[in-house]
């Protein structure tokens, strides 16, 4: 499943639906500037799911996968009226599916997402307790001054995980975790060890 996207700490966090946007870029160019090939097996358990029934548009490119067109529609939903409940999305190309994390506050987003799925595309819906806007803002705060911790630990990477938290990559998690969580709060932060930045965003 292609679903984890990292952001170098010196760069502002990316916009809504990073995973699907990078997936589409990779399809079009043959590569992506960040690692979208992180795998999790088996797929996480879903709270709910649906299989799309929407027919392909009459003018659809026959070489364009239905999953790609579905992701474009989901991007628009997540960036628009449903931004307050949308958390993140991962792409499972092998299963012709997308995993969506959202705040299950109502059925409106779930219904709209399933209605946007093209025939044969599976959507797996997972619960979360925070939206993407909040996670992006937290990641921005953490990465504003990546050199502030020099001498104590090295802040290497900051990125939003679509499952509902911010990943903070450091050289020494034991030193970094209490300091980072004291400064930014304990919620929605996961501190991990990294040797070096996993992405080169240019």
DAMO-V44433 format. One record per residue. N is the residue number from 1. RES is the residue in one small letter. OMEGA is omega in whole degrees, -180 to 180 (* if undefined). D_FIRST is the distance of its C-alpha to the first C-alpha in whole Angstrom. Layout:
[[N,RES,OMEGA,D_FIRST] [N,RES,OMEGA,D_FIRST]]
This chain:
[[1,x,179,0] [2,x,-173,4] [3,x,-177,6] [4,x,-179,9] [5,x,179,12] [6,x,179,15] [7,x,176,19] [8,x,-171,22] [9,x,-177,24] [10,x,-176,27] [11,x,179,25] [12,x,-179,25] [13,x,-177,22] [14,x,-176,20] [15,x,-173,21] [16,x,174,19] [17,x,180,15] [18,x,-173,14] [19,x,-177,11] [20,x,179,12] [21,x,179,15] [22,x,177,13] [23,x,179,11] [24,x,177,14] [25,x,-180,16] [26,x,178,14] [27,x,-175,15] [28,x,-173,19] [29,x,-178,19] [30,x,178,17] [31,x,175,16] [32,x,-176,15] [33,x,175,18] [34,x,-177,15] [35,x,175,12] [36,x,-175,9] [37,x,178,7] [38,x,-173,7] [39,x,173,5] [40,x,-177,6] [41,x,-4,8] [42,x,178,9] [43,x,-179,7] [44,x,179,10] [45,x,-178,13] [46,x,174,14] [47,x,-179,18] [48,x,180,18] [49,x,176,16] [50,x,176,18] [51,x,-175,17] [52,x,178,19] [53,x,-177,22] [54,x,179,23] [55,x,177,25] [56,x,177,24] [57,x,-179,26] [58,x,-177,29] [59,x,-177,29] [60,x,174,25] [61,x,-177,25] [62,x,180,24] [63,x,179,21] [64,x,-178,19] [65,x,175,16] [66,x,179,17] [67,x,-180,13] [68,x,179,15] [69,x,177,18] [70,x,-179,16] [71,x,178,15] [72,x,179,18] [73,x,180,20] [74,x,175,18] [75,x,-177,18] [76,x,178,22] [77,x,-176,22] [78,x,-179,20] [79,x,-175,23] [80,x,-172,26] [81,x,-178,27] [82,x,-178,24] [83,x,-178,24] [84,x,-179,25] [85,x,-178,23] [86,x,180,19] [87,x,-178,17] [88,x,-176,14] [89,x,175,11] [90,x,-176,7] [91,x,175,6] [92,x,-174,4] [93,x,-177,7] [94,x,-179,7] [95,x,-176,8] [96,x,-172,10] [97,x,173,9] [98,x,173,9] [99,x,-178,9] [100,x,174,12] [101,x,-179,14] [102,x,174,18] [103,x,-175,22] [104,x,-177,23] [105,x,178,26] [106,x,179,27] [107,x,-174,26] [108,x,-179,26] [109,x,-180,23] [110,x,-180,21] [111,x,-180,23] [112,x,-180,23] [113,x,-180,19] [114,x,177,20] [115,x,-179,23] [116,x,-177,21] [117,x,-179,18] [118,x,-175,19] [119,x,177,20] [120,x,180,17] [121,x,-180,14] [122,x,172,13] [123,x,177,13] [124,x,-171,12] [125,x,-176,15] [126,x,179,15] [127,x,174,18] [128,x,-180,19] [129,x,180,22] [130,x,179,22] [131,x,-175,22] [132,x,180,20] [133,x,179,24] [134,x,180,25] [135,x,178,22] [136,x,-180,22] [137,x,178,26] [138,x,179,25] [139,x,177,23] [140,x,-180,26] [141,x,-178,29] [142,x,-174,27] [143,x,-178,27] [144,x,-180,30] [145,x,-174,32] [146,x,-179,30] [147,x,-174,33] [148,x,-176,35] [149,x,-178,34] [150,x,-176,35] [151,x,176,37] [152,x,173,35] [153,x,180,32] [154,x,174,30] [155,x,-174,27] [156,x,-173,25] [157,x,172,22] [158,x,180,21] [159,x,178,18] [160,x,174,17] [161,x,-173,14] [162,x,-179,12] [163,x,172,13] [164,x,175,17] [165,x,178,18] [166,x,176,19] [167,x,178,18] [168,x,-178,21] [169,x,-176,21] [170,x,179,25] [171,x,-177,27] [172,x,-177,28] [173,x,-178,27] [174,x,177,30] [175,x,-171,32] [176,x,-170,29] [177,x,-180,28] [178,x,-179,31] [179,x,-179,33] [180,x,-178,29] [181,x,175,29] [182,x,-177,33] [183,x,-171,33] [184,x,-179,30] [185,x,-175,30] [186,x,-174,28] [187,x,171,26] [188,x,179,22] [189,x,174,22] [190,x,-178,21] [191,x,-178,22] [192,x,177,21] [193,x,171,22] [194,x,178,21] [195,x,-179,24] [196,x,179,23] [197,x,-179,21] [198,x,-177,18] [199,x,176,18] [200,x,-177,21] [201,x,-177,22] [202,x,*,25]]
